């Protein structure tokens, strides 16, 4: 009986999340249509979805794999330029052209993920962080010097294809794919590498292979997010994808909790909205923003809050009917 209850709870979770996702989509569209959100509020919805894609994908590397990557903005830039150049030079119907651009941007970023990942993922810790950071800066310098990318002046003539519906669907697909990967056999191998790489190797887990899977998957969704970003602003500049952008994405992951998909989503929403909320306080905006980040970090690492989260998880977790002596 207890096993049957546990099975029902596991089956209910995807249904609950699906209903919640559809409800959020309907509510946001209703607020946009009625004008309740306003122009500024509606304009934040697409950046929120983009940051969710970036944070959830980076969480796969930093949170579940346990490796530090500082080149996520590099993958985002590669995908953004690839997808936007495709839509500029090919005249196809929007419903064909834009999905193809998202796929192309993701695939190009994934290819770069393989190129960088094969040699770099044999490294660990700070060494991997330095290599990925160098990759991001090299990509930015190359884009800055090429003529067909617009150079330092930026790539112009991009159509504004990105809207809330497309960005929301892309963000939901990112979450679904990452969550399913994490809860699969491959995901258990990835978390085993994070917990103890020596034990994982001893158990026969191909460490480099699973590291590469995580790296390529994260790069793919970062590239797709870059395509959405380019078609939202209608211009791409190399300076946007600098070291600070990678740090911003990493901050979202750390604030939400490494290995916590729900936390990454909430943190992405807060970090996107917070600078706009503080825009009126132009003189003190960055000071308040920094203090807010420090407070959020301290509260997220609080033992009392961690104990509260474990109690909530314990209540939600189905009972096995067994007591531990």
N, C-alpha and C positions, 0 to 999 in steps of 0.2 A: 504493500500500500504506500509506504514511504517513497519507494522508487518511482511509483506511478505519479505521486504528487510532485516529486522532483522533475520528472519528465514534463509534466504539464507546465511547471514554472519556466523551464528552459524554453519550451515552445511559445509561451506567452510573451517572453521578452522581445523577440523580433516584431511581434504584432503590435506591442505597446509602442515601441520606438517608431514603427512605420506610421501608426496613427498619429503619434506626436509630431513626426516630421511633416505629414500632410496637413495637420492642423496649423502648424507654424507657417507653412507656405500659404495656406488660405487666408490666415489672419494678416500676414504681411501684405499680400496682394489687395486685400480689402482696405487696409490702411493707406496703401498707395493710391488706390482708385478714389477713395473718399477725400484724399488730400490731408488726412490727419497727421501723417508723418511730416509733411512739408517737403520742400525741395532738398533741404540739407539732410534731413533724416533719410529720405528715399535714396539720396546719393551715397549714403554710407552702407547700404545693404550689399552692393556688389563688392566693395572692399572687404567687408566682413566675411563674405563667402570665400574670397581669395585668400585671406589670412587664415581661415579655417583649413583650407586645402593645404597651405604651406605648413601650418603648425602640425596638423595630423600626420602629414607625410614625413616631416622631420622627426616627429615623435617615434616613428618606426625605427629610425637610426639611433637617436639619442636615448629614448626611453626604453624601447624593447630590446634593441641590440646592445645598448650600453656603450656606444662609441660616440665621440664628439666630432661633429662635422660643422665646419664654418664656411662651406661653399654652396649653401642652398640657394643663395641669390645668384650664383653663377649658373646653376641649372635653370633657374627661373628666367634669366636673361636669354640663354640659348634658346629655350622653348619659345619665349616671347618673340624674338626676332625671326625665328623660323616660321612660326605660325602667321605672323603679321606680313612677312614678305610673300608668303603664299597667297594671302587674300588680296594683296596689292597687285600682284602680277597675273593672277588667274581670275577671270570673270565668270563665275558660276552662280547659280541660285544660292541665296543666303542659307537656306535650310540644308544645302549640301556643302557649301564652301566653309561655313563656320565650324561644323562638326569635324570636317576634314582638317581644318587648321588646328583644332584642339588636339586631334590625334597626331598630326605631324609634329606639332610643338612638343608633345609628350614623348614621342619616339626619338626625336633628335636629342632631347635632353637625356633620355634613357641610354642612347648610344654613347653620349659623352660620359654618362655614369659608368658604363662598361669600360671605356678607355681610361678613365681616371681610377675606377675602382679596382681593376685587376692588379696594378702595382701598389696602389695606396692602401688597400684593405689588408695587406700583409703587415701593416703597421698598426699600432694601438695607441690610445690615449693622446697625449700632446703631439706626438709625431703625425698622427692622422689629421689632427686639427690644423696643424701648420700646412700640411700638403693640400688639404681642401681649401684653406684660406688662400694659398698661393694660386690654386686653380681658379678661384673666383676672380682674383685680381688680374690674372693673365687673360682670362676671357674678356673682362671689362676693357683691358688695354687693347686687345685685338679688335673688338667691336668699335672702339673709339677711333681706330686708325683705318678702318675699311670704308670705301666710298659707297658701296651699295647698301650699307647699314645707316647711312646718313652721317657717320662720324660723330664728332662732339655735338653737332647741331641737332642730332636726333633723327629718328625715322618718322617721317610725316606722311600724310595721305592715308592714314588707317581709318577704316570705317568703324563707327561706334556700334558694333554688333552686340556687345555685352549688355545684358539686362538682368534683372533680378531672377527671372525664371530660369534662364540658362545657367547663371552662376550658382543658383541654389541646387539645381539638379546635379551640376558638376561637383559641388561640395558634398552632397549626399552620396553620390557614387564613390567619391574618395573615401568617405567614412565607412561605407559598406564594404568596400574592397579591403581596406586596412584592417577593419575589425574581423572580417572573415579570415584574413591571412593570419592574424594574431592568434585566433582560436583554432587554427588548423594544426595539423602535424608539423608543418613547416614553421608555424609560429612558436610552437613549443620548443623546436630546435633552436630558434633564434633567441628565445628567452633563456634557454639552457646555456648558450654561449655567453650571454650577459652575466648569468649567475656564477658560472665557473667554466672558463674556457678550457682549462686542462681536463676537467672531468668530461666536458662535452666531446673533446677530441678522443678521450679514452673510450667513450661510448660509441665511437665510430661516426660521429657527426662531422660532415665536411664543413669546417669552419669558414674557409674562404668562399665556398659556394653559397652558403646561407648569408654571409656578409654581403656578397655581391647581389643576391636577390633583394635584400633590404635596400641597398644603395640604389639599385636600378629602379625599383618600385617607387622609392621616394623621389628620385630624379624625374621620373615620368610625370607624376602629379604636380611637381614643382614647375615643370615645363608647361603643362596644361594651364596651371594657374597664371603663368606668365602671359600666355595667349589671351586669357580673359582680361588681364591687367592692361595689355596693349590695346585691346579693342574697347576698353572702358574709357581710357584717357585719350585715345586717338593719336598719341605720340609716345615714342620711346626714346629715352636718353640713357646713355651708358652709366652716367653718374648715379642714376637711381639704384642700380644694382651693385652697390659698393659693399664694403665690409660692414657698414652700419646696418644695412638691410638684413644681412645674415644674422647679425647680433639681435636685431629686433625679433626675428622669427624664433631664435633660440630663447630669448626672454619669454616669449609667449609659451613655449613648451615648458620651461622651468617653472613659470608661475602657475600653469595649469597642473603641474605634477608630471614628472617623467614616467611614461608608461600609463598615463591616464588620458584616454581619448576624450571623455566628457570634460575633463579639466582643460584640455587644449582648446576645445570649442568655446567654453565660457571665457577663458583668458583671451582668446582671439577677439571675441566680441567686446570685452572690456578695453583691451589695448587699442582697438580701432576707434571706439567711441570716445574714450577719455580725452585725447588731444582736442577733439572737436568740441567737447563740453567745456573745456578750459580755454577755448579760443578767445573769449571775451576778456579773459585775464591775461592779456598778451605779455605784460611785463613779468608776471609770476607764473606763467603757464608751465614752463619747463621745470621750475622749482617744485610746484605742486605735483606735477607728473612724476618727478623723481621720488618725492616723498611717498606718493601713493604706491609706487612700485616697491619701495622698501617695506612699507606697511603690509602689502600683499605677500611679499616674500616671508616676512616674519610670522605672519598669521598662518601661512600655508605650512611652515615648518614647526608650528606650535605642537608640543606633545599632547595637549588637551584636545586640540582640533583633530589630531591623528587618532586619538582614542575615541573621539566621537564618531569619526568616519568608520573605524573598525566596528563600533557598536551597531551603526546603521547597516553595515555590510552583513554583520552577524544576524541581524533581524531579517534581512532580505534573503539570506542564504537558507535554502531548505534544510530542515533538520533530518539527520540520518537515523534518528531513533536510538543512537548509541551514546553512551556516556564514557568519558575518559576518566579512568581512576586517578 
